[in-house]
Structure formats: C-alpha cells, structure tokens
Amino acid sequence: MTEIEQLLDRVTVEARNTRPWGWPSLPEPVEATALARAEAILGFALPPLLASLYLRIGDGGFGPEYGLLPLLDSHPSGEPAAVPQYLANRKSGRKDPDWPWPEGVLPISHWGCGMYACVDCRSPKATVLLFEPNAAEADNAWYVDAPALADWLHTWLDGTGWYEESNDETDMAPWPDFRIRTAAAPTL
C-alpha cells in the first residue's frame, strides 16, 4: 500500500467519525462525470490527491474547521461549492485589479471571516495556501499553509494545524509566487 493510499484510508476513517460544523452527515463521493464537469468548467485538472478525496471519500463535509467544500453544488450547511467560489473570486479579481485571484488556485475549505484554504492546482505537490483577505493589501493576504496537500491533511489528522488552539502562535510564510501568478499577461 502506497503512502497516499494509507493517507486516504486515514482520512476516510476520520471523515466517517467526525463532522465539521454545519455538516449533519458525510455526503456521498462525487461521480467521475461530476469531476470531469468541474475540471472542464475550471479549465484545469484537480491534483490527483484532491480528486481522490472527492471521488472516494465525499463531496465535502470532512476536514478541519468547516470542512472540505463541496465541489460543484452548495450543501445545506451553507458552505459555498469550490468551483463556483473559484469562478466568483476570479471575476471579482478582474473587477478589482488590486485584489486579483490567481489562476489555478482553488478554494477548498472556508475558515470564516472570508478566509479560505486553497490548493494551488498548478504546483506539483498541490501546495495549500491560506487566503486571508483581512490584510490591508493583496500582497499580504496569501500564505503557504502546507507545501503539499498531503502535508495539510496530515496536520489535520494529527491535530497540529495552525487553527488548533495549541498552535495559535504558528506563523506562516508569505506565498512568494502571488505577484508572479497574478501578473497581467503582456498584450501583443
């Protein structure tokens, strides 16, 4: 059994035994057609581990704090779905160029107060970023939460995430690629 398979097994057990705030039950996993539809709408593929979470464990409803967002459709918990939230963030960023939303950065979990855990779907290890919009400017709103989605899941499972009361003094590094990833493409 691979390390990723072991991680998915651990996440499955935890997902079946705990409920994030607002989720009365674990939703069924998405079907492959729903994943394909989401990727077509987004214009990029989900990292394999993130796709596996949706395909094998559930359409959101597990994970830290408010849990993983549903993929396409909002859940009765009131949590937005990841794909529509990404599209709304991109649209908002085009309207307000001081607060651009990077292409390929999918919000996956809501922390409250407008904050999101996001997966950089363009990074090889699916870096997890924290978007904290309460900063004075966009350059100070993006942090590296975990270098890889697998690491982010391990911190949740092990109770060592920054959001745990015992770790509230944890400092995250700013995301160095924010300006590179949001720079306007040159016009020809």
N, C-alpha and C positions, 0 to 999 in steps of 0.2 A: 504494500500500500504506500502510495506516494505521500509526501508531506502535505500537499494540497488536499488529497483525499482524507487524510487524518484531520486536517483543519475543518473541512466541510462536515465531517462526522461530528466534531465537537460543536460546531455552530448549529447543526441540526438538533442535537440534544438540548443545547441551551435555548434554541428557538422554540422548542416544544414545551419547555418547562418554565419559561418566563414571558411576561407580556410587558412591552413598553407602555408608557402612559397612553391611554386612549384606544388601545387595541384590545378588544374583548377576546379575540381568538387569532390564531395564526392563519392568514389567508393561504389558499391553495397556491402552489407554484404556477408561474405563467407557462403557457404552451410555447413551443418553438415558433409558431406563427406570430404570436404576440411579440416575442423578442425580435424577430425579423422585421416586423412592422415598426417597432420602436427604433431599431437601427436605421431603417430606411428614412424615417422622419428626421432623425438626428443627423444623418449623413456620415456617420462613423460607427464602427463596431464597439460594443462594450468589451472591456478586458475580459478574458476567459473566466477569471475567478468571479467577477461581478455577475457575468451571465449565468454562471453556475449557481450563485446564490438565488437568483430569480427563478431559474429553471428547476432547481432541485429542492429548495427549502420553502420559499413562499414569496408572494408578491408584496414584499414589505412586511412590517409588523414584528420585526425582531432586530436586535442590536441595541446599542447604547441609547440612553435617554428616550427620545420619541421613536426610535427605531428606524429601520431602513424604509425609505419612501416607497410607495407602490410605483410600478414602472410607468404605466400609461394612464390609468384612471384613478382619481382620488378615492380614498377609502372613507367609510363613515367616521373614522377617527378625526376627520377634518384635515389630515395631513395632505399636502399637495402631492401630485404624482411627479416623479423625477423628470420625465420628458417634457410635459407642459411647463414645468417650472424652469427648466433649462431654456426653452424657447422664449418664455416671458423675460428671463434675465438677459438673454441676448438682445431681444427687442428693446428693452429698457436701456441697455448699454449703448445701442445705436442712437437712441434719442438723447442720451446724456453722455457725451464722449469723455467727460471727466470720470465716469464710473463704468468703463467698459467691462463686459463679461467675456472671459477668454473662451475661444472656440475649443470644443472638446472637453470642457470641464463640467461634468455632470453632477448636480447636487444629488446626494443620496440619503442624507439624513438632516433633519431640521433640529436645531438646538434651542429655538426660541429667540426672541428679540432680533429676528432677521438673519441669524447666524445659520450657516449650513456646513456640514461636512460634504466635501465634493471629491470626486475621483477624476484625476487627470487621465482621460482615456487615451491621450497621445503619449503618455510616458510608458516605458517598457514594463515597469512594475506596478503601474496603476497607483501612482502617488496619491495620497489622501491629503487634501488641503482643507484648511479652515477658512471660511469666508466670514469675516467679522465686520459688517457694514457700519458699525457704530464708530468707526475711526473717522478722523477729520477729512481724510482723503483716501482715494482708492489704493494708492501705493502702500498704505499701512493697513489694508484690510485683508490681506492674503498671507496665510502662514502654512508651513508644512506641518501637518498633524502627524503623518507617518510616511516614511519613504516608500511604503508599499501597502496595498490593500490587505495583504496577508498580515502584515505587522499591525495594522489598525484593528483587524479582527482579533488578533492575539491579545492586544491591550484590553479590549472589551471583555474577552473571555477570562483573562487573568485579573481583571479589576484594577488595572494600572493606568487607565486613561487619564488625561488631564482633567476631565469632567468629574472624576471621583473626588469626594471631599478630602481624602488623604493626599491628593495630588494637586490641590488648587494653586500651588505656587509654581507649577511647571510652566516654563517659558518655551514658546515655540519660535523657531527661526522664521523670519520672513521668507516668502516664496520668491526666490531670485528671478524667476522667469516671467513674472507678471507683466512687466512692460514689454518684454520681447514678444510674448504671446498675444498682446493686445495692440501692438503697433499696427497702424494702418498700412495696408499693402500699397506699394507705390503704384501710382496710376501711369499708364503708358500712353 
